[in-house]
Amino acid sequence: MQVSFAKIDGLTTRYYHAGQGDNALLLVHGYGASADNWVRVIDAFANEGYAVFAPDIVGHGFTDWRDPGREPPQIQIVRHLGAFMDTVGIKTCAAAGSSLGGVLVPLLYFARPKQVTKLVCVGIHTPVTDTGTLDPAVVRAANANGSKAMQTGTWDACINRMANICHDRASSPKDVALLNVTCYALPDRLEAYNKTGEGIAAAVNDDRVRIDPKKIAVPTLMLSGREDIRAPIDIIEKNYKRLPKGELAVFENCGHLPEIEHPQKFIATVGVFLRK
């Protein structure tokens, strides 16, 4: 696994990558997180033959931020992800997104339907809800949890931030939290975080960021923890069949971060899906 930086649409962008070849896997993290959330699974997928890429999205991690103005942040981020694909040479890929990333990857598919071949939506119910857009209450709850850690600015605060959304608080990753407290110290991170959340909440009725599951023609895996406080499992279990080629995987004793809380099970489950 390596870390590189690239200029994407004028924004300095950090990304993890491992593996080679045309069988690409794009990993997209969530709101207030960073590509560091994927460090437990990147090498394993590369060892299975995938060229794995995990970028920091706009205004997150160590990727630059640009105020999107009146444009929904999701559109700006998806455009940046598409430009990232072009820059690193991804012709086609499977795309897995966690939390907000699980909203971004269907939108990336809508933007580039010939390039995104499979979807994995982790810890998110939005793609199969009645509205198809992010619930502002969920965004505000995430913002309250994340902004407290950013304002406090300590390693312990970042550990607690992730512990609050894990089923077992002890599974909160101290190594990832250390990287988070480092990037949170960048002078524009709190502003970027707050304005991104405000923009997402304001776009709740914007059709440009609405997901219609019936229009997702590629195989899609909905993967979630039974105890996820951000993504109600009953909604996912009831509605995942709205996806024409939808599948469901539920992890027991798991909260909002299956890729961190149960990395080996995550690798095995997603690997089986990708090989189909």
C-alpha positions in Angstrom: 0.0 0.0 0.0 1.3 3.4 -1.0 0.2 7.0 -0.5 0.4 9.5 -3.4 -0.7 13.0 -4.2 -2.2 14.2 -7.5 -3.6 17.4 -8.9 -7.3 16.7 -9.6 -9.3 19.6 -11.1 -6.9 22.0 -9.5 -7.2 20.4 -6.1 -4.2 18.6 -4.4 -5.6 15.2 -3.7 -4.2 12.4 -1.4 -4.9 8.8 -2.2 -4.0 5.3 -1.1 -3.3 2.7 -3.8 -2.1 -0.9 -4.1 -2.1 -3.5 -6.8 -2.0 -3.3 -10.5 -4.1 -4.2 -13.6 -7.4 -3.4 -15.2 -9.5 -4.9 -12.4 -9.9 -1.7 -10.4 -11.7 -1.1 -7.1 -12.5 2.4 -6.0 -13.1 2.9 -2.3 -14.9 6.1 -1.2 -15.0 7.1 2.5 -17.7 9.0 4.4 -18.5 12.5 5.7 -15.8 13.8 8.1 -13.7 10.7 7.5 -10.8 10.1 5.2 -9.3 7.3 3.1 -7.6 6.1 6.2 -10.8 4.3 7.1 -9.9 1.8 4.4 -6.4 0.9 5.5 -7.4 -2.5 7.0 -8.8 -3.8 3.7 -6.7 -2.1 0.9 -3.8 -4.6 0.8 -6.1 -7.6 1.1 -8.1 -6.6 -2.0 -4.9 -5.8 -3.9 -3.7 -9.4 -3.0 -6.9 -10.7 -4.6 -5.9 -9.1 -7.9 -7.5 -5.7 -7.7 -5.9 -2.3 -8.4 -7.2 -0.5 -5.4 -7.6 3.3 -5.1 -8.9 5.1 -2.0 -8.8 8.9 -2.4 -9.6 11.6 0.2 -12.7 13.3 -1.1 -12.9 17.1 -1.5 -12.3 18.9 1.8 -11.5 15.7 3.7 -8.3 14.1 4.8 -5.5 15.9 3.0 -7.4 16.8 -0.1 -7.9 20.5 -0.8 -11.3 22.1 -0.4 -13.1 24.5 -2.7 -16.4 26.0 -1.6 -19.1 24.6 -4.0 -21.3 27.7 -3.6 -24.9 26.9 -4.4 -24.0 23.6 -6.0 -24.8 20.5 -3.8 -21.5 19.2 -2.4 -22.3 15.7 -3.7 -22.1 17.0 -7.3 -18.7 18.6 -6.7 -17.3 15.5 -5.0 -18.6 13.1 -7.7 -17.1 15.3 -10.4 -13.8 15.2 -8.5 -14.0 11.4 -8.2 -14.6 11.1 -12.0 -11.6 13.4 -12.7 -9.6 11.3 -10.2 -10.5 8.1 -12.2 -9.3 9.8 -15.4 -6.1 11.0 -13.8 -5.0 7.7 -12.4 -6.1 5.7 -15.4 -9.2 3.9 -14.1 -11.2 2.8 -17.2 -13.8 0.7 -15.4 -14.1 -0.2 -11.7 -16.3 -1.5 -9.0 -17.0 1.2 -6.5 -17.5 0.8 -2.7 -18.7 3.6 -0.6 -19.0 3.9 3.2 -21.7 6.1 4.8 -21.7 9.3 2.6 -19.5 7.3 0.2 -22.5 4.9 -0.2 -24.4 7.8 -1.6 -21.6 9.1 -3.7 -20.9 5.8 -5.6 -24.4 5.5 -7.0 -24.2 9.1 -8.1 -20.8 8.3 -9.7 -22.5 5.4 -11.5 -25.3 7.7 -12.8 -22.5 10.1 -14.0 -20.4 7.4 -15.6 -22.6 4.3 -16.2 -20.2 2.7 -18.6 -17.3 2.9 -16.2 -18.8 1.7 -12.9 -19.6 -2.0 -13.1 -20.6 -2.9 -9.5 -21.6 -1.0 -6.4 -21.1 -1.7 -2.7 -23.0 0.6 -0.4 -21.8 0.3 3.2 -23.6 1.7 6.3 -26.1 3.7 4.4 -29.9 3.4 3.7 -30.3 6.4 1.4 -30.1 4.5 -1.9 -33.2 2.5 -1.1 -35.3 5.0 0.8 -38.5 6.7 -0.4 -36.7 10.0 -0.8 -33.4 8.8 -2.3 -31.6 11.8 -0.6 -29.7 12.1 2.6 -31.8 12.8 5.7 -30.8 16.2 7.1 -31.2 14.9 10.6 -28.7 12.2 10.0 -26.3 14.7 8.5 -26.7 17.0 11.4 -26.1 14.2 13.9 -22.9 13.2 12.1 -21.8 16.8 12.0 -22.3 17.2 15.8 -20.2 14.2 16.4 -17.4 15.2 14.0 -17.3 18.9 14.7 -16.8 18.2 18.4 -13.7 16.1 17.7 -12.4 18.8 15.3 -12.9 21.6 17.7 -11.4 19.7 20.7 -8.5 18.7 18.5 -7.1 15.8 20.6 -6.3 12.2 19.8 -8.8 11.0 22.5 -11.6 13.1 20.9 -11.0 11.5 17.6 -11.0 8.0 19.2 -14.2 8.8 20.9 -15.8 10.2 17.7 -15.5 6.8 16.0 -16.3 4.9 19.2 -19.6 6.7 19.2 -20.6 5.0 15.9 -19.1 1.6 16.6 -21.0 -1.3 18.2 -18.1 -2.1 20.5 -16.4 1.2 21.6 -13.1 -0.7 22.1 -13.0 -1.3 18.3 -12.5 2.4 17.6 -9.2 2.4 15.7 -6.5 4.4 17.5 -4.2 4.5 14.4 -6.9 5.9 12.2 -7.8 8.4 14.9 -4.2 9.6 15.0 -4.3 10.3 11.3 -7.7 12.1 11.7 -6.4 14.4 14.4 -3.5 15.3 12.1 -5.7 16.2 9.1 -8.3 17.9 11.4 -5.5 20.3 12.4 -5.5 21.8 8.8 -6.8 25.3 9.0 -9.8 24.8 6.6 -11.0 21.4 7.7 -13.7 22.6 10.2 -15.1 25.1 7.7 -15.0 22.6 4.9 -16.8 20.0 7.1 -19.5 22.4 8.3 -20.2 23.8 4.8 -20.3 20.4 3.3 -22.8 19.2 5.8 -24.9 22.4 5.4 -24.9 22.0 1.6 -25.9 18.3 1.8 -28.8 19.1 4.1 -29.9 22.0 1.9 -30.0 19.7 -1.1 -32.5 17.3 0.4 -35.1 18.2 -2.3 -32.7 18.6 -5.2 -33.3 16.0 -8.0 -29.7 16.3 -9.1 -28.6 14.3 -6.0 -31.6 12.0 -5.8 -31.0 8.2 -6.1 -33.7 6.1 -7.8 -32.8 2.5 -7.0 -34.7 1.3 -10.1 -32.2 3.1 -12.3 -29.2 1.3 -10.9 -28.7 -1.4 -13.5 -25.4 -2.9 -12.1 -25.1 -5.5 -9.3 -25.3 -3.7 -6.0 -24.5 -5.0 -2.5 -26.0 -3.2 0.5 -23.8 -4.0 3.5 -24.6 -2.8 7.0 -24.1 -3.5 10.6 -27.1 -4.7 12.6 -26.5 -2.1 15.3 -25.7 0.9 13.0 -27.1 4.0 14.5 -26.8 6.0 11.3 -28.4 3.5 8.9 -31.6 1.8 10.2 -31.3 -1.9 9.2 -35.0 -2.4 9.1 -35.3 0.1 6.2 -32.4 -1.6 4.3 -33.9 -5.1 4.8 -37.3 -4.0 3.7 -36.2 -2.0 0.7 -33.0 -3.5 -0.8 -35.0 -5.4 -3.4 -35.9 -2.1 -5.0 -32.5 -2.5 -6.6 -32.9 -4.5 -9.8 -29.7 -6.5 -9.0 -29.6 -5.9 -5.3 -28.0 -8.1 -2.6 -27.9 -7.7 1.2 -25.2 -8.5 3.8 -25.8 -7.8 7.5 -23.1 -8.0 10.0 -24.1 -8.8 13.6 -22.5 -7.0 16.5 -21.5 -4.2 14.1 -22.1 -0.5 14.0 -21.5 2.1 11.3 -18.0 1.0 10.2 -17.9 -2.6 9.1 -14.7 -2.1 7.2 -13.0 -1.2 10.5 -15.0 -3.2 13.0 -15.0 -6.5 11.1 -12.3 -6.1 8.4 -11.8 -9.8 7.6 -15.5 -10.5 7.3 -15.8 -7.4 5.2 -13.0 -8.5 2.8 -14.5 -12.0 2.5 -18.1 -10.8 1.9 -17.2 -8.1 -0.6 -14.7 -10.4 -2.3 -17.4 -13.0 -3.0 -19.7 -10.3 -4.4 -17.1 -8.8 -6.6 -16.1 -12.2 -8.0 -19.6 -13.1 -9.1 
